[in-house]
Amino acid sequence: MEQMKFEMGDPQQEAPKRIKKKTAPRRTLRVLLAVVALVLAAVAAFVLLDRTAFDGLRRSIAYMQAEKDESGCAKLYQYNGDGTSVYADLDGCLLVASGKEITLLDAKGNAVYHTALQAGQVAVTAEDGFAVVYEIGGKSLHLLDSKGLVKEMTIEGEIFSVEMGAGGKFAVTLKKTGYKTAVSVYNGKGEPLYEFSSAQKYLMTAAVSENGKYMAAAAMGQDSGTFVSSLQIYKLTSDTQQADASVDGGVYELGAVDGRFCAVTDKALCFVKNDGAVTEYSYQGATLSRCSLGGGKFAAVLLENYSSGGLTHLATVNTAGEEIASLAVESEVLDLSAAGRYLTVLYSNRLVIYDQKLQPCTVLEDVSSARRVLMRADGSAVLVGTNAASLYLP
């Protein structure tokens, strides 16, 4: 019988490798799903939180359930209104107020707050998800957020004006016994934060800075028999005046734009730093027709120049007092509103949403029933009529 021979092999050669068993795909799949989930979460957070990009996608997500007609409008709001009603947008809710009642409607058109009033002329100021409804010359005001009433307040003095600022802080300018006027600053709960009383000058209106640390009051006094206007600036932690900045013309409105106070006067837009430094955008003799400070990074003005045949001039302006863009307007303008990166103009025959360079983003025809427009930072706009309002979703 033949014997089998076994070779020992070459010890310098590499040993044969064992074929590894394939790992089960379960662990790999879990890792892949986790990575995908993280990516989707990051994208969703960026889309929903970033106010400078993907507005169309953000609108499609936020208003996914809205039923739109062929024009892109969702009929959402029904209310009792009249020619004296005032309106504001609160984080997707519509606030409607008159001397008879206050109504807050949620994103589905349901009333989340309603109260009857017995007041004269009312006004509303809103920003950053808060609003105040107040009676001009009265003593009461209603502080609201998107959930309803935060606090009903009675002020010790006649209210001249209220300006809402960032984070729910607001400034109330009022007539106070023993002084010409006074300003009280409150937080988003209606709690007092600061008070300033003026015995020398009349205070027309006041506002809180974007960072919530300063208050500016528009003061009017006399110098050599001539009325002069200025902004008196105070830090909310000190009674010492921070600055006294002269502004050109009587102040109609006071707010904040891109980190500065913005005083809207009859002659110019005056942008004022907390240290009192002023830059101006002059109307060059034109008459201010409308203005909106809601753009955050820019202000929008509509000017009429009667000396040149009634030419109407629409412009967006930065805090350096420079025009970002401008255009001549030939149609009647019923309203304008700025928010985020957008400016919407309600003409008598159409609605146009522009970017801050006044490039048209979208146009909506047939807006005959609309009387007011409220721009939203996401690029949508609320078209307000006497008794109903709709949401335009481009």
Sequence and secondary structure as in RCSB ss.txt:
>XXXX:A:sequence
MEQMKFEMGDPQQEAPKRIKKKTAPRRTLRVLLAVVALVLAAVAAFVLLDRTAFDGLRRSIAYMQAEKDESGCAK
LYQYNGDGTSVYADLDGCLLVASGKEITLLDAKGNAVYHTALQAGQVAVTAEDGFAVVYEIGGKSLHLLDSKGLV
KEMTIEGEIFSVEMGAGGKFAVTLKKTGYKTAVSVYNGKGEPLYEFSSAQKYLMTAAVSENGKYMAAAAMGQDSG
TFVSSLQIYKLTSDTQQADASVDGGVYELGAVDGRFCAVTDKALCFVKNDGAVTEYSYQGATLSRCSLGGGKFAA
VLLENYSSGGLTHLATVNTAGEEIASLAVESEVLDLSAAGRYLTVLYSNRLVIYDQKLQPCTVLEDVSSARRVLM
RADGSAVLVGTNAASLYLP
>XXXX:A:secstr
          TTS           HHHHHHHHHHHHHHHHHHHHHHHHH SSS HHHHHHHHTTT  B TTSEEE
EEE    TT EEEEETTEEEEE SSEEEEE TTS EEEEEE   SSEEEEEETTEEEEEETTSSEEEEEETTEEE
EEEE SSEEEEEEE GGG EEEEEE TTSSEEEEEE TTS EEEEEEESSSEEEEEEE TTSSEEEEEEEEEETT
EEEEEEEEEETT SSEEEEEEESS EEEEEEETTEEEEEESSEEEEE TTS EEEEE TT EEEEEE TTSS EE
EEEEEGGGTSEEEEEEE TTS EEEEEEE S EEEEEEETTEEEEEESSEEEEEETT  EEEEEE  TT  EEEE
 TTS EEEE SSEEEEE  
